[in-house]
Amino acid sequence: MLLAGLCTVDQVQRVAEIPAPGEKVRSLSMDVAAGGPATNAAVTVAALGAGATLLTIAGAHPLAALARADLEAHGVDLVDLDPDLPDPPAISAIVVRERDGERTVVSRNAHATSSTPAQLVLYLRSLHAQLPQLEDELPGCVLVDGHHPEVAVHVARWARERKVPVVLDAGSWKPVFEELLPLVDIAACSSLYRGDDPRAHGVPVVITTAGPEPVRWSTADGSGAVGVPVTQARDTLGAGDVWHGAFAYAVSQFHGNERFGDVPAWIGFANEVAAERVRHVGPRSWTAAVAGMGKGMR
Protein backbone atom coordinates (compact mmCIF):
# COMPACT_ATOMS: atom_id res chain seq x y z
CA MET A 1 0.00 0.00 0.00
CA LEU A 2 1.01 3.59 -0.60
CA LEU A 3 0.29 6.25 2.02
CA ALA A 4 1.09 9.93 1.54
CA GLY A 5 0.99 12.61 4.18
CA LEU A 6 2.21 13.95 7.46
CA CYS A 7 5.00 12.55 9.62
CA THR A 8 5.44 14.16 13.02
CA VAL A 9 7.43 13.40 16.15
CA ASP A 10 4.97 12.70 18.99
CA GLN A 11 6.08 13.29 22.57
CA VAL A 12 3.46 11.54 24.72
CA GLN A 13 3.04 12.03 28.47
CA ARG A 14 0.61 9.78 30.37
CA VAL A 15 -0.90 11.44 33.45
CA ALA A 16 -3.42 10.76 36.19
CA GLU A 17 -5.32 13.92 35.23
CA ILE A 18 -4.90 16.45 32.45
CA PRO A 19 -3.45 19.56 34.10
CA ALA A 20 -5.42 22.77 34.42
CA PRO A 21 -3.91 26.03 33.12
CA GLY A 22 -0.87 26.94 35.18
CA GLU A 23 -0.74 23.56 36.89
CA LYS A 24 2.30 21.26 36.88
CA VAL A 25 1.89 17.48 37.15
CA ARG A 26 4.24 14.51 37.08
CA SER A 27 3.72 12.07 34.23
CA LEU A 28 3.25 8.34 34.81
CA SER A 29 5.17 7.46 31.65
CA MET A 30 6.62 9.07 28.52
CA ASP A 31 6.96 7.84 24.94
CA VAL A 32 8.38 9.25 21.71
CA ALA A 33 7.12 7.92 18.38
CA ALA A 34 6.42 8.93 14.83
CA GLY A 35 2.93 10.36 14.39
CA GLY A 36 0.57 11.94 11.92
CA PRO A 37 -2.48 10.54 10.12
CA ALA A 38 -0.76 8.85 7.17
CA THR A 39 2.13 7.72 9.35
CA ASN A 40 -0.02 5.96 11.95
CA ALA A 41 -2.09 4.48 9.14
CA ALA A 42 1.11 3.12 7.58
CA VAL A 43 2.14 1.52 10.87
CA THR A 44 -1.30 -0.10 11.00
CA VAL A 45 -1.03 -1.49 7.48
CA ALA A 46 2.39 -2.95 8.27
CA ALA A 47 1.13 -4.43 11.55
CA LEU A 48 -1.71 -6.13 9.65
CA GLY A 49 0.85 -7.81 7.42
CA ALA A 50 0.88 -5.77 4.22
CA GLY A 51 3.68 -3.73 2.68
CA ALA A 52 3.44 -0.07 3.68
CA THR A 53 5.25 2.72 1.84
CA LEU A 54 4.98 6.18 3.40
CA LEU A 55 5.59 9.21 1.19
CA THR A 56 6.32 12.19 3.39
CA ILE A 57 8.77 14.97 4.18
CA ALA A 58 10.95 14.21 7.19
CA GLY A 59 14.28 15.93 6.59
CA ALA A 60 17.75 15.75 8.13
CA HIS A 61 17.07 17.32 11.53
CA PRO A 62 18.14 15.06 14.45
CA LEU A 63 14.53 14.82 15.63
CA ALA A 64 13.57 13.26 12.32
CA ALA A 65 15.87 10.36 13.15
CA LEU A 66 13.49 9.43 15.99
CA ALA A 67 10.62 9.07 13.54
CA ARG A 68 12.77 7.15 11.06
CA ALA A 69 13.86 4.65 13.71
CA ASP A 70 10.30 4.09 14.91
CA LEU A 71 8.98 3.49 11.40
CA GLU A 72 11.84 1.17 10.50
CA ALA A 73 11.23 -0.85 13.67
CA HIS A 74 7.57 -1.28 12.69
CA GLY A 75 8.08 -2.30 9.09
CA VAL A 76 7.20 0.93 7.27
CA ASP A 77 9.21 1.90 4.17
CA LEU A 78 9.79 5.64 4.53
CA VAL A 79 10.29 7.61 1.31
CA ASP A 80 11.48 11.11 2.24
CA LEU A 81 10.84 13.65 -0.51
CA ASP A 82 13.29 16.14 1.04
CA PRO A 83 15.93 14.20 3.01
CA ASP A 84 18.27 17.20 3.24
CA LEU A 85 15.70 19.58 4.78
CA PRO A 86 17.43 21.12 7.85
CA ASP A 87 14.24 22.27 9.57
CA PRO A 88 12.86 20.22 12.48
CA PRO A 89 9.85 18.02 11.70
CA ALA A 90 6.41 18.89 13.00
CA ILE A 91 6.27 18.04 16.71
CA SER A 92 3.14 17.11 18.66
CA ALA A 93 2.91 17.51 22.43
CA ILE A 94 0.37 14.98 23.72
CA VAL A 95 -1.12 14.30 27.14
CA VAL A 96 -3.08 11.07 27.73
CA ARG A 97 -5.30 10.61 30.80
CA GLU A 98 -4.73 7.31 32.61
CA ARG A 99 -8.28 6.46 33.65
CA ASP A 100 -9.99 6.60 30.26
CA GLY A 101 -7.33 7.14 27.60
CA GLU A 102 -8.59 10.59 26.60
CA ARG A 103 -5.92 12.83 25.15
CA THR A 104 -5.09 16.40 24.30
CA VAL A 105 -2.83 17.24 21.36
CA VAL A 106 -0.98 20.44 20.54
CA SER A 107 0.74 20.49 17.15
CA ARG A 108 1.54 22.56 14.12
CA ASN A 109 0.78 20.45 11.09
CA ALA A 110 2.41 20.53 7.69
CA HIS A 111 -0.49 22.22 5.89
CA ALA A 112 -0.16 25.18 8.27
CA THR A 113 3.29 25.99 6.91
CA SER A 114 3.69 27.29 3.37
CA SER A 115 6.38 25.70 1.22
CA THR A 116 8.56 27.92 -0.94
CA PRO A 117 8.30 27.58 -4.73
CA ALA A 118 11.77 26.00 -4.77
CA GLN A 119 10.70 23.44 -2.18
CA LEU A 120 7.59 22.57 -4.17
CA VAL A 121 9.67 21.95 -7.27
CA LEU A 122 11.98 19.72 -5.24
CA TYR A 123 9.12 17.75 -3.67
CA LEU A 124 7.39 17.12 -6.98
CA ARG A 125 10.61 16.24 -8.77
CA SER A 126 11.41 13.72 -6.04
CA LEU A 127 7.86 12.39 -6.14
CA HIS A 128 7.98 11.85 -9.91
CA ALA A 129 11.22 9.94 -9.44
CA GLN A 130 9.61 7.64 -6.87
CA LEU A 131 6.23 6.80 -8.43
CA PRO A 132 7.55 4.92 -11.49
CA GLN A 133 9.09 2.36 -9.13
CA LEU A 134 5.55 1.31 -8.18
CA GLU A 135 4.42 0.68 -11.76
CA ASP A 136 5.44 -3.00 -11.89
CA GLU A 137 3.31 -3.87 -8.85
CA LEU A 138 0.66 -1.24 -8.25
CA PRO A 139 -0.51 -0.77 -4.66
CA GLY A 140 -3.90 -2.18 -3.78
CA CYS A 141 -4.95 1.17 -2.33
CA VAL A 142 -3.61 4.69 -1.82
CA LEU A 143 -4.34 6.75 1.29
CA VAL A 144 -3.77 10.51 1.49
CA ASP A 145 -4.36 12.80 4.46
CA GLY A 146 -4.20 16.20 2.70
CA HIS A 147 -1.00 17.33 4.40
CA HIS A 148 1.75 18.38 1.98
CA PRO A 149 -1.09 19.38 -0.38
CA GLU A 150 0.74 19.31 -3.71
CA VAL A 151 2.06 15.82 -2.97
CA ALA A 152 -1.43 14.61 -2.02
CA VAL A 153 -2.95 15.86 -5.27
CA HIS A 154 -0.23 14.36 -7.46
CA VAL A 155 -0.37 10.99 -5.71
CA ALA A 156 -4.17 10.88 -5.93
CA ARG A 157 -4.10 11.79 -9.62
CA TRP A 158 -1.44 9.14 -10.28
CA ALA A 159 -3.57 6.52 -8.55
CA ARG A 160 -6.78 7.59 -10.30
CA GLU A 161 -5.13 7.27 -13.72
CA ARG A 162 -4.18 3.69 -12.83
CA LYS A 163 -7.57 2.78 -11.32
CA VAL A 164 -6.08 2.32 -7.85
CA PRO A 165 -8.65 3.19 -5.14
CA VAL A 166 -7.92 6.43 -3.29
CA VAL A 167 -8.98 6.81 0.35
CA LEU A 168 -8.93 10.28 1.90
CA ASP A 169 -8.49 10.73 5.64
CA ALA A 170 -10.67 13.83 5.90
CA GLY A 171 -10.42 14.41 9.62
CA SER A 172 -10.75 18.16 9.22
CA TRP A 173 -11.28 20.48 6.25
CA LYS A 174 -8.18 21.64 4.39
CA PRO A 175 -8.17 24.07 1.45
CA VAL A 176 -6.58 21.45 -0.83
CA PHE A 177 -9.72 19.31 -0.53
CA GLU A 178 -11.41 21.37 -3.24
CA GLU A 179 -8.85 20.01 -5.69
CA LEU A 180 -8.37 16.66 -4.00
CA LEU A 181 -11.95 15.45 -3.51
CA PRO A 182 -12.70 14.93 -7.23
CA LEU A 183 -9.77 12.48 -7.30
CA VAL A 184 -10.98 10.45 -4.31
CA ASP A 185 -12.99 7.21 -4.27
CA ILE A 186 -13.70 7.12 -0.54
CA ALA A 187 -13.75 10.09 1.85
CA ALA A 188 -13.62 9.08 5.51
CA CYS A 189 -14.54 12.10 7.61
CA SER A 190 -14.61 12.60 11.35
CA SER A 191 -17.62 14.03 13.16
CA LEU A 192 -15.60 17.26 13.49
CA TYR A 193 -15.29 17.66 9.71
CA ARG A 194 -16.64 21.05 8.65
CA GLY A 195 -16.40 21.67 4.94
CA ASP A 196 -17.83 20.86 1.55
CA ASP A 197 -19.95 17.75 1.32
CA PRO A 198 -17.68 15.25 -0.49
CA ARG A 199 -20.73 14.08 -2.49
CA ALA A 200 -20.87 17.52 -4.11
CA HIS A 201 -17.41 16.77 -5.55
CA GLY A 202 -18.45 13.39 -6.92
CA VAL A 203 -16.96 11.17 -4.19
CA PRO A 204 -18.71 7.77 -4.55
CA VAL A 205 -18.37 6.63 -0.93
CA VAL A 206 -18.58 8.93 2.10
CA ILE A 207 -17.99 7.71 5.65
CA THR A 208 -18.29 9.55 8.97
CA THR A 209 -16.65 8.28 12.15
CA ALA A 210 -17.62 9.52 15.60
CA GLY A 211 -15.45 7.83 18.21
CA PRO A 212 -17.46 5.15 20.02
CA GLU A 213 -20.63 5.94 18.06
CA PRO A 214 -21.67 3.91 14.98
CA VAL A 215 -19.80 4.70 11.77
CA ARG A 216 -22.15 6.05 9.09
CA TRP A 217 -21.69 5.43 5.36
CA SER A 218 -23.42 6.35 2.13
CA THR A 219 -23.05 5.38 -1.53
CA ALA A 220 -25.15 5.86 -4.64
CA ASP A 221 -26.84 2.54 -3.80
CA GLY A 222 -27.69 3.13 -0.17
CA SER A 223 -26.55 4.11 3.29
CA GLY A 224 -26.27 2.72 6.78
CA ALA A 225 -24.27 2.52 9.96
CA VAL A 226 -21.92 -0.02 11.51
CA GLY A 227 -21.64 -0.32 15.27
CA VAL A 228 -18.35 0.06 17.11
CA PRO A 229 -17.28 -2.70 19.55
CA VAL A 230 -17.81 -1.84 23.20
CA THR A 231 -14.44 -1.78 24.92
CA GLN A 232 -12.66 -0.14 27.81
CA ALA A 233 -10.50 2.55 26.30
CA ARG A 234 -7.05 2.86 27.84
CA ASP A 235 -5.40 5.05 25.18
CA THR A 236 -7.22 6.81 22.33
CA LEU A 237 -4.14 8.44 20.80
CA GLY A 238 -4.06 7.81 17.06
CA ALA A 239 -7.17 5.61 17.14
CA GLY A 240 -8.69 7.45 14.18
CA ASP A 241 -5.47 7.07 12.19
CA VAL A 242 -5.42 3.36 13.00
CA TRP A 243 -9.02 3.13 11.81
CA HIS A 244 -8.10 4.73 8.48
CA GLY A 245 -5.12 2.43 8.03
CA ALA A 246 -7.22 -0.67 8.73
CA PHE A 247 -9.97 0.54 6.43
CA ALA A 248 -7.53 1.20 3.59
CA TYR A 249 -5.98 -2.22 4.20
CA ALA A 250 -9.43 -3.81 3.81
CA VAL A 251 -10.03 -1.90 0.58
CA SER A 252 -6.65 -3.03 -0.76
CA GLN A 253 -7.51 -6.67 -0.14
CA PHE A 254 -10.79 -6.73 -2.01
CA HIS A 255 -11.04 -3.91 -4.54
CA GLY A 256 -10.24 -6.29 -7.41
CA ASN A 257 -12.78 -9.03 -6.76
CA GLU A 258 -16.47 -9.62 -6.13
CA ARG A 259 -16.36 -8.05 -2.67
CA PHE A 260 -15.53 -4.60 -4.02
CA GLY A 261 -18.24 -2.34 -2.72
CA ASP A 262 -18.66 -4.21 0.56
CA VAL A 263 -18.33 -0.97 2.48
CA PRO A 264 -19.97 -2.20 5.74
CA ALA A 265 -17.52 -5.13 5.90
CA TRP A 266 -14.55 -2.81 5.45
CA ILE A 267 -15.90 -0.51 8.18
CA GLY A 268 -16.52 -3.43 10.51
CA PHE A 269 -12.94 -4.59 10.11
CA ALA A 270 -11.58 -1.10 10.75
CA ASN A 271 -13.80 -0.78 13.82
CA GLU A 272 -12.39 -4.00 15.27
CA VAL A 273 -8.78 -2.96 14.68
CA ALA A 274 -9.32 0.52 16.18
CA ALA A 275 -11.03 -1.05 19.20
CA GLU A 276 -8.00 -3.25 19.73
CA ARG A 277 -5.75 -0.21 19.53
CA VAL A 278 -7.56 1.70 22.32
CA ARG A 279 -7.31 -1.31 24.66
CA HIS A 280 -3.53 -0.89 24.82
CA VAL A 281 -1.40 1.77 26.53
CA GLY A 282 1.28 3.48 24.46
CA PRO A 283 1.73 4.54 20.84
CA ARG A 284 2.89 1.13 19.54
CA SER A 285 1.98 -1.54 22.14
CA TRP A 286 -1.13 -2.50 20.14
CA THR A 287 0.68 -3.53 16.97
CA ALA A 288 1.38 -7.09 18.08
CA ALA A 289 -2.27 -7.57 19.07
CA VAL A 290 -3.59 -6.70 15.59
CA ALA A 291 -0.99 -8.73 13.69
CA GLY A 292 -3.29 -11.70 13.14
CA MET A 293 -6.40 -9.69 12.34
CA GLY A 294 -5.37 -9.06 8.75
CA LYS A 295 -5.28 -12.75 7.91
CA GLY A 296 -9.04 -12.97 7.92
CA MET A 297 -9.26 -10.28 5.24
CA ARG A 298 -6.99 -12.02 2.72
ROGU-639950 format. One record per residue (C-alpha): residue in one letter; y, z, x. Coordinates in steps of 0.001 Angstrom, whole numbers, padded with zeros to 6 digits, always signed. Last residue first. Example, Ala and Ser with C-alpha at 12.3 -4.5 7.8 and 13.67 -1.06 7.14 Angstrom:
! ROGU-639950
S-001060+007140+013670/A-004500+007800+012300/
***
This chain:
! ROGU-639950
R-012020+002718-006986/M-010277+005239-009261/G-012969+007923-009044/K-012751+007908-005284/G-009059+008748-005375/M-009692+012337-006402/G-011696+013143-003287/A-008729+013693-000990/V-006701+015591-003593/A-007571+019071-002272/A-007091+018085+001376/T-003534+016967+000678/W-002495+020142-001133/S-001541+022138+001981/R+001131+019543+002891/P+004544+020836+001733/G+003478+024463+001276/V+001766+026527-001402/H-000888+024825-003529/R-001312+024662-007311/V+001696+022317-007562/R-000209+019532-005749/E-003252+019729-007997/A-001052+019195-011034/A+000517+016178-009318/V-002961+014679-008777/E-004004+015267-012385/N-000779+013824-013803/A-001098+010748-011577/F-004593+010112-012944/G-003431+010508-016521/I-000513+008175-015902/W-002806+005448-014545/A-005129+005901-017522/P-002195+005737-019966/V-000967+002479-018332/D-004211+000560-018664/G-002338-002725-018241/F-004601-004023-015532/R-008045-002671-016363/E-009620-006129-016474/N-009026-006762-012784/G-006292-007414-010242/H-003911-004538-011044/F-006727-002015-010788/Q-006672-000136-007509/S-003033-000759-006655/V-001900+000575-010030/A-003813+003808-009433/Y-002224+004204-005984/A+001199+003587-007528/F+000536+006425-009974/A-000668+008734-007216/G+002430+008031-005121/H+004729+008477-008105/W+003131+011811-009017/V+003362+012997-005416/D+007068+012193-005469/G+007452+014178-008692/A+005610+017136-007169/G+007812+017057-004056/L+008443+020805-004139/T+006811+022335-007219/D+005046+025182-005400/R+002861+027841-007049/A+002551+026302-010495/Q-000142+027815-012658/T-001780+024920-014444/V-001845+023197-017812/P-002697+019548-017285/V+000060+017114-018350/G-000317+015265-021642/V-000018+011509-021924/A+002523+009964-024275/G+002716+006775-026270/S+004115+003287-026554/G+003131-000169-027694/D+002536-003803-026842/A+005855-004636-025149/T+005384-001531-023049/S+006353+002128-023417/W+005428+005363-021687/R+006048+009089-022146/V+004703+011770-019800/P+003912+014979-021674/E+005944+018058-020634/P+005148+020020-017458/G+007835+018213-015446/A+009517+015598-017622/T+008276+012145-016652/T+009545+008970-018289/I+007708+005652-017994/V+008932+002100-018582/V+006633-000927-018366/P+007773-004554-018713/V+011173-004194-016960/G+013385-006917-018448/H+016773-005550-017412/A+017515-004112-020867/R+014081-002486-020728/P+015246-000493-017683/D+017747+001315-019952/D+020859+001551-017828/G+021672+004942-016398/R+021052+008651-016642/Y+017657+009708-015289/L+017256+013489-015604/S+014029+013162-017620/S+012597+011352-014607/C+012101+007608-014539/A+009075+005510-013618/A+010091+001845-013748/I+007123-000539-013704/D+007207-004275-012988/V+010452-004313-010980/L+012479-007298-009769/P+014926-007231-012703/L+015450-003506-011946/L+016661-003995-008370/E+020013-005694-008846/E+021366-003243-011410/F+019312-000528-009722/V+021447-000832-006578/P+024070+001452-008170/K+021642+004389-008181/W+020481+006254-011281/S+018163+009216-010754/G+014408+009623-010420/A+013825+005905-010666/D+010735+005636-008491/L+010284+001901-008928/V+006813+000348-008979/V+006427-003288-007923/P+003194-005144-008655/V+002323-007853-006083/K+002781-011317-007572/R+003686-012829-004182/E+007270-013716-005130/R+007591-010295-006784/A+006516-008546-003574/W+009139-010282-001437/R+011790-009621-004100/A+010883-005927-004165/V+010992-005706-000373/H+014362-007459-000226/V+015860-005273-002945/A+014608-002022-001429/V+015822-002969+002057/E+019312-003715+000735/P+019383-000382-001091/H+018375+001978+001754/H+017328+004400-000995/G+016201+002704-004200/D+012800+004456-004363/V+010513+001489-003766/L+006752+001289-004343/V+004687-001818-003610/C+001167-002329-004947/G-002182-003781-003903/P-000769-004660-000512/L-001240-008247+000661/E-003866-008855+003311/D-002995-011889+005441/E+000680-011759+004421/L+001314-008182+005554/Q+002364-009131+009090/P+004921-011490+007550/L+006800-008432+006234/Q+007636-006873+009614/A+009945-009440+011224/H+011850-009910+007979/L+012385-006141+007859/S+013723-006037+011409/R+016240-008767+010615/L+017122-006978+007388/Y+017750-003675+009117/L+019722-005241+011983/V+021946-007268+009670/L+022570-004168+007587/Q+023437-002176+010699/A+026004-004768+011768/P+027580-004730+008296/T+027919-000935+008560/S+025704+001220+006381/S+027290+003368+003693/T+025992+006909+003294/A+025185+008271-000156/H+022221+005892-000486/A+020534+007690+002414/N+020454+011094+000779/R+022561+014118+001539/S+020492+017152+000740/V+020435+020539-000976/V+017238+021360-002835/T+016404+024298-005090/R+012830+025154-005920/E+010587+026602-008593/G+007138+027604-007329/D+006604+030257-009993/R+006457+033648-008283/E+007314+032612-004734/R+010612+030802-005301/V+011070+027728-003082/V+014296+027138-001122/I+014983+023719+000371/A+017515+022434+002907/S+017111+018661+003136/I+018044+016706+006266/A+018891+013002+006408/P+018024+011697+009847/P+020216+012482+012865/D+022268+009574+014241/P+021115+007853+017433/L+019584+004781+015704/D+017201+003245+018266/P+014199+003015+015925/D+016142+001042+013290/L+013646-000505+010837/D+011110+002239+011482/V+007607+001312+010291/L+005641+004527+009794/D+001895+004174+009206/V+000927+007265+007204/G-002299+009086+008076/H-001276+012693+007573/A-000852+013669+011226/E+001169+010499+011840/L+003493+011398+008982/D+004087+014912+010301/A+004653+013711+013862/R+007150+011064+012767/A+009069+013537+010619/L+009434+015986+013487/A+010360+013150+015868/A+013261+012318+013565/L+014823+015628+014533/P+015059+014445+018144/H+017315+011530+017075/A+015753+008131+017754/G+015932+006585+014282/A+014210+007188+010953/I+014971+004181+008770/T+012190+003393+006317/L+009209+001185+005592/L+006178+003396+004979/T+002719+001842+005252/A-000074+003680+003441/G-003732+002676+003679/A-005768+004219+000884/G-007807+007416+000854/L-006133+009647-001706/A-004435+011549+001126/A-002948+008271+002389/V-001489+007476-001028/T-000102+011003-001303/V+001520+010875+002143/A+003117+007577+001111/A+004477+009137-002091/N+005962+011947-000015/T+007720+009354+002129/A+008847+007166-000765/P+010535+010115-002484/G+011945+011919+000570/G+010358+014387+002929/A+008935+014825+006417/A+007919+018381+007123/V+009251+021715+008381/D+007837+024941+006957/M+009074+028521+006621/S+007463+031647+005168/L+008342+034810+003253/S+012068+034234+003715/R+014513+037084+004239/V+017484+037153+001894/K+021257+036879+002301/E+023555+036891-000743/G+026941+035183-000868/P+026034+033121-003909/A+022771+034422-005416/P+019562+034096-003451/I+016446+032449-004895/E+013923+035233-005323/A+010759+036191-003425/V+011443+033449-000902/R+009775+030370+000606/Q+012030+028471+003038/V+011544+024722+003465/Q+013292+022565+006080/D+012700+018987+004973/V+013397+016151+007425/T+014162+013023+005441/C+012549+009621+004999/L+013953+007463+002214/G+012613+004182+000992/A+009933+001543+001093/L+006250+002024+000287/L+003588-000597+001007/M+000000+000000+000000/
***
